[in-house]
Amino acid sequence: MKISFKNVMPQHLADVQHDADSIWGNSFQIEAQSKVVLNASSGKGKTTFTTTLLGIRNNYSGDIHFGDVALKSLSKEDWATYRSSKIAVVYQDLQLFPELTVLENLEIKNQLHKTFSESELQNMLDELGVGNKTHERCANLSLGQQQRVAIIRALCQPFQWIILDEPFSHLDAENARKSLALIDRICDQEKAGFILTTLGDFYGYNYQVELKL
Ligand SMILES: Nc1ncnc2c1ncn2[C@@H]1O[C@H](COP(=O)(O)OP(=O)(O)OP(=O)(O)O)[C@@H](O)[C@H]1O
């Protein structure tokens, strides 16, 4: 499913001066299965971009399409279907359930879709260095540990795109690289793409598309 932007301009950014190669006000397509990075400093509009793409923000001019479908035409029910089967998300505030354990947080989503076995979930937690936290309440995890759990939870569904808003902001470079490698691998398995916003460099990763604000 390709994503097309046509002259998109969020209302609150309309009076701001944008660079000529900014995504705002320009038209472009992102091909299905692309690995996409948007790297920009704080306050430049990364969350505006992700929330617009996720239909949370609708106060913009221009149009965004998933395939041939205009986002502005999607009903709440349509969005529920997209979110459960086509678009996975890691929100900046993660939206984990703090009173539930790591495994319970994962299983809430995983059991709906039967995506992974419990041992596969444990292997992913091990791979991201939080394998000793499986039965810990999420409230007791550091923010960087919670980010890794939120990434794994987002992968526990079928998807064509995974959209991640600053998912590595509390991770050191080594853990960011491991998380990115996992996202990259599962995207390949799912024949999906990712769109990832970041504050910093990109850990040597060879992404395919760079978006600018
Ligand atoms: N609803 C709104 N009305 C007016 N201005 C807004 C609104 N939402 C965001 N802004 C402004 O738009 C700009 C971009 O905000 P946004 O949250 O998208 O930035 P960001 O790049 O995600 O920042 P950070 O890296 O700090 O999370 C900021 O200047 C912000 O103050």
The ligand as a Tripos MOL2 file, in Angstrom:
@<TRIPOS>MOLECULE
LIG
   31    33     1     0     0
SMALL
NO_CHARGES

@<TRIPOS>ATOM
      1 N1         -2.5920   22.1410   17.9550 N.pl3     1 LIG1
      2 C1         -1.5840   22.9720   17.7860 C.ar      1 LIG1
      3 N2         -1.8090   24.2970   17.6450 N.ar      1 LIG1
      4 C2         -0.7870   25.1660   17.4550 C.ar      1 LIG1
      5 N3          0.5050   24.8070   17.3860 N.ar      1 LIG1
      6 C3          0.7880   23.4920   17.5250 C.ar      1 LIG1
      7 C4         -0.2220   22.5140   17.7370 C.ar      1 LIG1
      8 N4          0.3690   21.2980   17.8330 N.ar      1 LIG1
      9 C5          1.7030   21.5230   17.7010 C.ar      1 LIG1
     10 N5          1.9530   22.8130   17.5080 N.ar      1 LIG1
     11 C6          3.2720   23.4080   17.2550 C.3       1 LIG1
     12 O1          3.7560   22.8270   16.0570 O.3       1 LIG1
     13 C7          5.1700   22.6250   16.1490 C.3       1 LIG1
     14 C8          5.4870   21.1500   15.9000 C.3       1 LIG1
     15 O2          5.0140   20.3650   16.9920 O.3       1 LIG1
     16 P1          5.2990   18.7880   17.0640 P.3       1 LIG1
     17 O3          4.7310   18.2630   18.3450 O.co2     1 LIG1
     18 O4          4.7990   18.1610   15.8240 O.co2     1 LIG1
     19 O5          6.8980   18.7560   17.0730 O.3       1 LIG1
     20 P2          7.9490   17.5530   17.2680 P.3       1 LIG1
     21 O6          8.9570   17.6860   16.1710 O.co2     1 LIG1
     22 O7          7.2250   16.2510   17.3540 O.co2     1 LIG1
     23 O8          8.6030   17.9140   18.6570 O.3       1 LIG1
     24 P3          9.3380   16.9760   19.7630 P.3       1 LIG1
     25 O9         10.5590   16.3810   19.1030 O.co2     1 LIG1
     26 O10         9.6830   17.9650   20.8380 O.co2     1 LIG1
     27 O11         8.3410   15.9270   20.1910 O.co2     1 LIG1
     28 C9          5.5920   23.1140   17.5220 C.3       1 LIG1
     29 O12         6.0570   24.4350   17.3800 O.3       1 LIG1
     30 C10         4.2900   23.0830   18.3240 C.3       1 LIG1
     31 O13         4.3030   24.0430   19.3520 O.3       1 LIG1
@<TRIPOS>BOND
     1     1     2 1
     2     2     3 ar
     3     2     7 ar
     4     3     4 ar
     5     4     5 ar
     6     5     6 ar
     7     6     7 ar
     8     6    10 ar
     9     7     8 ar
    10     8     9 ar
    11     9    10 ar
    12    10    11 1
    13    11    12 1
    14    11    30 1
    15    12    13 1
    16    13    14 1
    17    13    28 1
    18    14    15 1
    19    15    16 1
    20    16    17 2
    21    16    18 1
    22    16    19 1
    23    19    20 1
    24    20    21 2
    25    20    22 1
    26    20    23 1
    27    23    24 1
    28    24    25 2
    29    24    26 1
    30    24    27 1
    31    28    29 1
    32    28    30 1
    33    30    31 1
@<TRIPOS>SUBSTRUCTURE
     1 LIG1         1 GROUP 0 **** ****
